[in-house]
Each structure stands twice: as structure tokens, then as C-alpha cells.
Amino acid sequence: MGYEKYLCGRRKNFSIGKEAAARILNSVGKYFSQEHEIEFVTDIGSWDLIITNAEGKPYKYTGSSCCDFEVDGVDLSDLIRDTLGMPDLFVFDGNFKPDRVDKITINYHKLTTAKPHALINDLVEDCKWDYSKKLVLDRETQTLEYFQDMGSEGILSRKYSGGDGVVGLLDDLDADSFFDCITENDPGVIENDVETKLYEIIVDFKKRPRLVIKGIFDKNGLPDDFPEFAEELLNFMQRFGTGEILDPAFYNKTNRKRDDYIFCSVEFNEKGKSYYYLTEDDTLKIGDKVVVAVGDESHLAIAKITKIDYFPEDQVPFPINRTKPILRKCTKDELHPPQPIFVNFNEDL
């Protein structure tokens, strides 16, 4: 396409500094100096590029405005836009990529006011419990931070840093519709004089202006898609937990001696009665599902291991000759058996 078909819509000359210029030139030069493919699509616009080397020799390239070029894991178009501070610049991809969420900040404030139970009169000063929570999910630092201000009791904080988890959480969000719909409370809702729960959510996007929403922290006051977001976030945080350091299943466990017997306590129903079974499998863990024999006729059943203990022969909690063995660990098919298929035969067919 010839330039005579287009008019210059904007021209800007400015200094970006040596480091920024080197970052762009090195990345562009690195990409186009290697073997690469350039897409050509009609009716979406095109770009032309001239790279001049140190000897003054020019190299010309052209392509359609839909190219995703990447250098060392960084999108080349985004690198140029971010370095120049021009988020609306088209560059190689035409700036057609969807927007993304870069940062989410949630502030929560709860205030409870009550009078002492023994002295309820107008002369007694109200008791107040005032605390706040804050959660920050940040793409740039790849961190999730949680703070809880408990007043005189102190501040609790947790921080998750590094890895792909935080970026993955943000990538899964639809930036074009995220938190954009709130049902809002009916004007007739009764106000709570004893307790107030308020929130503020700040969302920073790559392209769109910052979104700030405030309201009452309840189902109607929050964005309609907040429950799904909260569930994903909670699942992510619970994956790490407190670890083995505070788990009684680990700190109450002793190392097994060579002649010890392994007794597993198993349950067939949640919070049901537990039963002892023997095993020689050192790889079994608390929480594993296993196959065991039940009753005099030894019917097979699935049970969950709730405790594992080691005992020498003279201290076993149940006679060895009367304790049944764990047969094996459950397979995936045993945990999730295929559903039967019912066929309805029609005589008219």
C-alpha cells in the first residue's frame, strides 16, 4: 500500500532517553534478525518498518496489523507502548488485543456498636468494634497481599509472591465486563444501626480508566460476579494453608521403627466411627481413600484414612490376628465409577 492513500493523523517527536531507546531497538532488532513469520490479512490495516544497521544499510519489512511478535516472553507491541507511555499506539498488532485487569484492591470496613449487657442505659458509653481488611492482587509485582487491622489486637498480614498463580487469576478475568453490574439494594431495605459493613473496590486495567466502586457489603451491594471471583480467590489462598508446621497429623507423628506395625484408622462416613486396619504400605497418607474388607463375609468397601500410627508388637491397640489388612489404594475408576446407561427399547423401531 502506498503512503499517498493516507493522511498523517498525528506526529510527535520527543526524547525517551538512552535506556528506553536501547530497550526498544534491541528487542526489535533481535526479533527481525531471526527467522520469523509475518501474517498478511486484508482490510485490517498494515504497517511498514525500516531498520537501519550500524553500517547504514536499511532493511524493509511490512505486515498486517494483527501480528503478535514476542521477544523473550514479552509482547513486542506492548513493550513499545509501555516504554513510550502511549497505550493507544497501534504498532504491529493494531492494538486489537482485548483489555486486561492489572490490579485489584479491595478495602473492607466493619463497625459494630453495642451497649454492655449489664448496663443498658443512655449514660453508658457504647462499645465499638472497628476493624478493616484489605486485599491487593497485583500483576506487576506478581503478588497477592492480605491485611487485617484488628485495632489494639494488632495487624495480620499474608503475602503470596512469585509464580504464575497471581497472573493466572488476573488473566482469567474478562476485563470488558468485570464488576460492571451491581443489582443495588432496594430503597426500602432497613438500615442496621448496630453494624455497618462497607467496601471499596479499585480495579486498574491496562487500557481502560480505573474503576472505583463503593457500597454495602452484601449480595445486592456487591457486583453480581463477585461470588465467582471470591470463590476462585479463596481456592487459590487455601491451596497453601499453614503447611505441615502447624498440622497435628505431622507434628504428632513419630518415625517408624523397622519392626513396627502400621495401624490406619479409617472412616466409612464423614465424622463416623473409625476402625483399625493394618498395612505395610508406607506411601499411604491421611486423607487417602482405600479399599478394605468389611464384615464376616468380607464385602469390599471404600474408606478414608483419618490417622496413621506405628506400634511395636507388644503395644498394638488391637490383636494382629483379628485386624484386617488394607487391600489397596483406590483407583480413579473406583472413586468415580462410570454411570450406568439405560436404553429404552421402543417396539415401534
C-alpha positions as CSV (number, residue, x, y, z in Angstrom):
1,M,0.0,0.0,0.0
2,G,1.3,3.4,-0.9
3,Y,1.5,6.2,1.7
4,E,-0.3,8.6,-0.7
5,K,-3.6,6.9,0.3
6,Y,-3.3,8.1,3.9
7,L,-3.0,11.4,5.7
8,C,-0.9,11.8,8.8
9,G,-3.3,11.9,11.8
10,R,-0.7,12.7,14.4
11,R,3.0,13.3,14.6
12,K,5.1,13.5,17.8
13,N,8.8,14.0,18.3
14,F,10.2,13.6,21.8
15,S,13.1,12.2,23.7
16,I,12.7,8.9,25.6
17,G,16.2,8.5,26.9
18,K,19.0,6.1,26.1
19,E,17.8,3.2,28.2
20,A,14.3,3.2,26.8
21,A,15.6,3.7,23.2
22,A,18.0,0.8,23.6
23,R,15.3,-1.4,25.0
24,I,13.1,-0.9,22.0
25,L,15.8,-1.1,19.4
26,N,17.4,-4.2,20.9
27,S,14.1,-6.0,21.1
28,V,13.0,-5.1,17.6
29,G,16.4,-5.9,16.1
30,K,16.5,-9.2,17.9
31,Y,13.1,-10.3,16.6
32,F,13.6,-9.3,12.9
33,S,17.2,-10.6,12.8
34,Q,15.9,-14.1,13.3
35,E,13.6,-16.3,11.2
36,H,10.0,-15.2,11.7
37,E,6.6,-15.3,10.0
38,I,4.6,-12.3,9.2
39,E,0.8,-12.5,8.7
40,F,-0.9,-10.8,5.8
41,V,-4.6,-10.1,6.1
42,T,-6.7,-7.7,4.0
43,D,-8.9,-4.9,5.2
44,I,-7.4,-4.5,8.7
45,G,-4.6,-2.1,8.0
46,S,-0.9,-2.6,7.6
47,W,2.5,-1.4,9.0
48,D,5.8,-0.7,7.4
49,L,9.2,-0.9,9.2
50,I,12.6,0.2,8.1
51,I,15.6,-0.9,10.3
52,T,19.0,0.7,9.5
53,N,22.0,-1.2,10.8
54,A,25.3,0.3,12.1
55,E,26.7,0.4,8.5
56,G,23.8,2.5,7.3
57,K,22.1,-0.4,5.3
58,P,18.3,-0.3,5.5
59,Y,16.1,-3.4,5.8
60,K,12.4,-3.0,5.0
61,Y,9.5,-5.1,6.5
62,T,5.8,-4.9,6.1
63,G,2.8,-6.8,7.5
64,S,-0.8,-6.7,8.5
65,S,-1.9,-5.0,11.8
66,C,-2.7,-8.3,13.6
67,C,0.8,-9.6,14.2
68,D,1.7,-10.9,17.7
69,F,5.5,-10.6,17.9
70,E,7.2,-11.8,21.1
71,V,10.8,-11.4,22.3
72,D,12.0,-13.2,25.4
73,G,8.4,-13.8,26.5
74,V,7.4,-10.1,26.1
75,D,5.0,-8.9,23.5
76,L,6.9,-6.5,21.2
77,S,3.9,-4.2,20.6
78,D,3.2,-3.9,24.3
79,L,6.8,-3.3,25.0
80,I,6.9,-0.3,22.7
81,R,3.6,1.1,24.0
82,D,4.6,0.7,27.6
83,T,8.1,2.2,27.1
84,L,6.7,5.2,25.2
85,G,3.8,5.7,27.6
86,M,1.3,5.5,24.6
87,P,-1.3,2.9,25.4
88,D,-3.3,3.7,22.2
89,L,-0.4,3.2,19.8
90,F,-1.3,0.6,17.1
91,V,2.3,-0.8,16.4
92,F,2.3,-4.4,14.9
93,D,-0.9,-5.8,16.4
94,G,-3.1,-2.8,15.6
95,N,-3.9,-2.6,19.4
96,F,-6.7,-5.0,18.8
97,K,-5.9,-7.3,21.7
98,P,-8.6,-7.3,24.5
99,D,-8.0,-5.3,27.6
100,R,-6.7,-6.9,30.8
101,V,-7.0,-6.4,34.6
102,D,-3.7,-5.4,36.1
103,K,-4.5,-4.7,39.7
104,I,-7.4,-5.2,42.1
105,T,-7.6,-3.6,45.5
106,I,-10.5,-4.5,47.9
107,N,-11.0,-2.5,51.1
108,Y,-13.5,-3.8,53.7
109,H,-14.6,-1.9,56.8
110,K,-16.9,-3.3,59.6
111,L,-18.1,-1.2,62.5
112,T,-20.2,-2.9,65.3
113,T,-21.8,-0.7,68.1
114,A,-23.4,-2.2,71.2
115,K,-24.0,-1.4,74.8
116,P,-22.7,-3.5,77.7
117,H,-25.3,-6.2,78.6
118,A,-25.4,-5.4,82.3
119,L,-25.7,-1.6,81.9
120,I,-28.1,-0.7,79.2
121,N,-28.9,3.0,79.7
122,D,-28.2,6.3,78.0
123,L,-25.4,7.1,80.4
124,V,-23.2,4.2,79.4
125,E,-20.8,4.7,76.6
126,D,-21.3,2.4,73.6
127,C,-18.8,-0.4,73.0
128,K,-17.4,-0.3,69.5
129,W,-15.6,-2.9,67.5
130,D,-13.9,-1.3,64.5
131,Y,-11.7,-3.3,62.1
132,S,-10.8,-3.3,58.4
133,K,-9.4,-5.7,55.9
134,K,-7.5,-5.1,52.6
135,L,-6.7,-7.4,49.8
136,V,-4.4,-6.5,46.8
137,L,-3.9,-8.5,43.7
138,D,-1.1,-7.0,41.6
139,R,0.1,-8.2,38.2
140,E,3.3,-6.1,38.1
141,T,4.7,-7.4,41.4
142,Q,3.0,-10.8,40.9
143,T,1.8,-10.7,44.5
144,L,-1.4,-11.2,46.5
145,E,-1.4,-9.4,49.8
146,Y,-4.0,-9.7,52.6
147,F,-4.1,-7.3,55.6
148,Q,-6.4,-7.4,58.6
149,D,-6.3,-4.5,61.0
150,M,-7.7,-5.7,64.3
151,G,-7.2,-2.5,66.3
152,S,-5.5,-3.0,69.6
153,E,-5.0,-6.7,68.9
154,G,-2.6,-6.0,66.1
155,I,-2.4,-6.5,62.3
156,L,-2.5,-9.8,60.5
157,S,-0.9,-10.0,57.0
158,R,-0.2,-12.7,54.4
159,K,1.7,-12.4,51.2
160,Y,1.9,-14.7,48.1
161,S,4.7,-13.8,45.7
162,G,6.1,-15.1,42.5
163,G,5.0,-18.0,40.4
164,D,2.2,-17.9,37.7
165,G,-0.7,-18.1,40.1
166,V,-1.5,-14.4,40.6
167,V,-1.1,-13.6,36.9
168,G,-3.2,-16.6,36.0
169,L,-6.0,-15.3,38.3
170,L,-6.0,-11.9,36.6
171,D,-5.7,-13.4,33.1
172,D,-8.9,-15.4,33.7
173,L,-10.9,-12.2,34.3
174,D,-12.9,-10.6,31.4
175,A,-11.7,-7.0,31.6
176,D,-14.5,-5.8,29.4
177,S,-17.3,-6.8,31.8
178,F,-15.5,-7.3,35.1
179,F,-17.5,-5.9,38.1
180,D,-19.6,-3.7,35.7
181,C,-23.1,-4.8,37.0
182,I,-24.5,-4.3,40.5
183,T,-28.1,-5.1,41.4
184,E,-28.1,-2.4,44.2
185,N,-30.2,-2.6,47.4
186,D,-33.9,-1.6,47.3
187,P,-34.6,1.8,48.9
188,G,-36.9,0.1,51.4
189,V,-34.1,-2.0,53.0
190,I,-33.9,-1.5,56.7
191,E,-30.6,0.1,57.9
192,N,-28.7,-1.7,60.6
193,D,-28.0,0.7,63.5
194,V,-25.8,-1.8,65.3
195,E,-23.5,-3.0,62.5
196,T,-22.3,-1.5,59.2
197,K,-20.2,-3.3,56.6
198,L,-18.9,-1.2,53.7
199,Y,-16.5,-1.9,50.9
200,E,-14.4,-0.1,48.2
201,I,-13.1,-2.0,45.2
202,I,-10.4,-0.4,42.9
203,V,-9.7,-2.1,39.6
204,D,-6.8,-0.9,37.4
205,F,-6.8,-2.0,33.7
206,K,-4.2,-1.9,31.1
207,K,-6.2,0.3,28.7
208,R,-9.5,1.4,30.4
209,P,-9.6,4.1,33.1
210,R,-9.5,3.0,36.7
211,L,-12.8,1.6,38.1
212,V,-13.8,2.5,41.6
213,I,-17.0,1.1,43.2
214,K,-18.3,1.5,46.8
215,G,-21.2,0.2,48.7
216,I,-22.7,-2.0,51.3
217,F,-21.0,-5.4,51.6
218,D,-23.9,-7.7,50.9
219,K,-25.3,-9.7,48.0
220,N,-27.1,-6.7,46.4
221,G,-24.5,-4.1,47.2
222,L,-21.6,-6.1,45.6
223,P,-21.0,-6.6,41.9
224,D,-23.0,-9.5,40.5
225,D,-19.9,-11.5,39.6
226,F,-18.2,-11.0,43.0
227,P,-19.2,-14.5,44.3
228,E,-17.4,-16.3,41.4
229,F,-14.3,-14.1,41.8
230,A,-14.3,-14.6,45.6
231,E,-14.5,-18.4,45.2
232,E,-11.6,-18.5,42.8
233,L,-9.5,-16.3,45.1
234,L,-10.3,-18.3,48.2
235,N,-9.5,-21.6,46.5
236,F,-6.1,-20.1,45.5
237,M,-5.3,-18.9,49.0
238,Q,-6.4,-22.2,50.6
239,R,-4.1,-24.1,48.4
240,F,-1.2,-23.0,50.6
241,G,-2.8,-23.1,54.0
242,T,-0.5,-23.1,57.0
243,G,1.5,-26.1,55.8
244,E,2.9,-29.0,57.8
245,I,4.4,-26.9,60.6
246,L,1.0,-26.5,62.3
247,D,-0.6,-29.7,61.2
248,P,-1.1,-32.3,64.1
249,A,-1.0,-35.1,61.6
250,F,2.7,-34.3,61.1
251,Y,3.9,-33.0,64.4
252,N,2.2,-35.8,66.4
253,K,3.7,-38.5,64.1
254,T,6.8,-40.5,65.0
255,N,9.2,-42.2,62.7
256,R,8.5,-45.8,62.1
257,K,10.9,-48.4,63.5
258,R,11.8,-51.5,61.5
259,D,9.6,-53.9,63.4
260,D,6.6,-51.6,64.0
261,Y,3.2,-52.4,62.7
262,I,1.3,-49.7,60.7
263,F,-2.2,-49.2,62.0
264,C,-4.5,-47.0,60.0
265,S,-7.7,-45.6,61.4
266,V,-10.4,-45.4,58.6
267,E,-13.9,-44.0,58.4
268,F,-16.6,-45.1,56.1
269,N,-18.8,-42.0,56.7
270,E,-17.9,-38.4,57.3
271,K,-17.4,-38.0,61.1
272,G,-18.4,-41.6,61.6
273,K,-16.9,-44.3,63.8
274,S,-13.3,-45.2,63.0
275,Y,-11.9,-48.7,62.6
276,Y,-8.3,-50.1,62.7
277,Y,-6.8,-51.7,59.6
278,L,-3.2,-52.9,59.0
279,T,-1.0,-52.0,56.1
280,E,2.6,-52.4,55.0
281,D,2.4,-49.6,52.5
282,D,4.5,-46.7,53.8
283,T,3.2,-44.4,51.0
284,L,-0.3,-44.2,52.3
285,K,-1.3,-40.8,53.7
286,I,-4.0,-39.3,55.9
287,G,-6.9,-38.5,53.6
288,D,-6.2,-41.3,51.1
289,K,-9.2,-43.4,50.0
290,V,-8.6,-47.2,50.3
291,V,-10.3,-50.5,49.6
292,V,-11.0,-52.7,52.7
293,A,-12.9,-55.8,53.5
294,V,-15.9,-55.4,55.8
295,G,-17.9,-57.8,57.9
296,D,-17.7,-61.6,58.3
297,E,-18.4,-62.1,54.6
298,S,-15.6,-59.6,53.7
299,H,-17.6,-57.3,51.4
300,L,-15.4,-54.7,49.8
301,A,-15.9,-51.1,50.7
302,I,-14.1,-47.7,50.3
303,A,-12.9,-45.9,53.4
304,K,-10.9,-42.8,54.2
305,I,-7.7,-42.9,56.3
306,T,-8.0,-40.4,59.2
307,K,-5.0,-41.4,61.3
308,I,-1.8,-43.4,60.9
309,D,0.1,-44.8,63.9
310,Y,3.2,-47.1,64.4
311,F,3.2,-49.7,67.2
312,P,5.7,-52.3,68.4
313,E,4.2,-55.8,68.7
314,D,3.8,-55.6,72.5
315,Q,1.8,-52.3,72.3
316,V,-0.6,-52.8,69.4
317,P,-4.1,-51.4,70.1
318,F,-5.8,-54.4,68.6
319,P,-4.8,-58.1,68.2
320,I,-2.8,-58.6,64.9
321,N,-4.7,-61.8,64.1
322,R,-8.0,-60.0,64.4
323,T,-7.1,-56.9,62.4
324,K,-7.9,-56.9,58.6
325,P,-5.4,-55.5,56.1
326,I,-6.0,-52.6,53.8
327,L,-6.2,-54.2,50.4
328,R,-5.1,-51.3,48.2
329,K,-5.4,-47.6,47.5
330,C,-8.5,-46.7,45.5
331,T,-8.1,-46.2,41.7
332,K,-9.7,-43.3,39.9
333,D,-12.3,-45.7,38.4
334,E,-13.3,-46.9,41.9
335,L,-13.6,-43.3,43.2
336,H,-15.6,-42.2,40.2
337,P,-17.3,-45.2,38.7
338,P,-19.0,-44.8,35.3
339,Q,-22.7,-44.2,35.4
340,P,-24.9,-47.0,34.1
341,I,-26.5,-46.4,30.7
342,F,-30.2,-47.2,30.4
343,V,-31.6,-47.9,27.0
344,N,-35.3,-47.7,26.3
345,F,-36.2,-50.1,23.5
346,N,-39.2,-49.0,21.5
347,E,-41.1,-51.8,19.8
348,D,-42.1,-49.5,17.0
349,L,-38.4,-49.0,15.9
